[in-house]
Amino acid sequence: MIKTNIASNIPTNFMINHIIVETNVTYRAFPCEELNVSNYITKYLEQNNLEELILTYDLMPFPIKVQTIERTFIDKIFAICDYHEMGNYN
């Protein structure tokens, strides 16, 4: 955990005073597929026919390779098995 002292106008009971940075050693995902990445702002602009803002601010979705949902599901099953073997049910 990395603590920060960022000044904010937001009352402290609405926001935590730190950010969590997660790191991971990764390997090439297999099988993988290509999906488009977008964001809530772009989706809002598309729904309201404001495509010119998407182009102006370069908010177009872009493709990225990701691990398939089937592989992710299997990884989670193995994680559950690991927790079971360790007796970790919390």
RAFENJO-V952251 format. One record per residue. RES is the residue in three letters. PSI is psi in whole degrees, -180 to 180 (NA if undefined). OMEGA is omega as a letter, one per 40 degrees, with the letter a starting at -180 (none if undefined). Layout:
{{RES;PSI;OMEGA} {RES;PSI;OMEGA}}
This chain:
{{MET;137;i} {ILE;120;i} {LYS;143;a} {THR;161;i} {ASN;65;a} {ILE;125;i} {ALA;140;a} {SER;149;i} {ASN;-3;a} {ILE;130;i} {PRO;142;a} {THR;-22;i} {ASN;-6;i} {PHE;-12;a} {MET;139;i} {ILE;155;a} {ASN;22;i} {HIS;164;i} {ILE;152;i} {ILE;123;i} {VAL;118;i} {GLU;134;i} {THR;158;a} {ASN;140;i} {VAL;125;a} {THR;164;i} {TYR;164;a} {ARG;124;a} {ALA;140;i} {PHE;134;e} {PRO;157;i} {CYS;165;i} {GLU;162;i} {GLU;125;i} {LEU;157;i} {ASN;137;i} {VAL;135;i} {SER;-167;i} {ASN;171;a} {TYR;-34;i} {ILE;-47;i} {THR;-44;i} {LYS;-41;i} {TYR;-47;a} {LEU;-40;i} {GLU;-44;a} {GLN;-25;a} {ASN;19;i} {ASN;47;i} {LEU;47;a} {GLU;-28;a} {GLU;-32;i} {LEU;-35;i} {ILE;-44;i} {LEU;-42;a} {THR;-42;a} {TYR;16;i} {ASP;53;a} {LEU;19;a} {MET;144;i} {PRO;153;i} {PHE;151;a} {PRO;147;i} {ILE;145;i} {LYS;130;a} {VAL;157;i} {GLN;141;a} {THR;155;a} {ILE;-33;i} {GLU;-42;i} {ARG;-42;i} {THR;-41;i} {PHE;-46;i} {ILE;-41;i} {ASP;-40;i} {LYS;-38;i} {ILE;-45;i} {PHE;-36;i} {ALA;-41;i} {ILE;-42;i} {CYS;-42;i} {ASP;-46;i} {TYR;-39;i} {HIS;-46;i} {GLU;-32;i} {MET;-10;a} {GLY;24;a} {ASN;99;a} {TYR;14;a} {ASN;NA;none}}
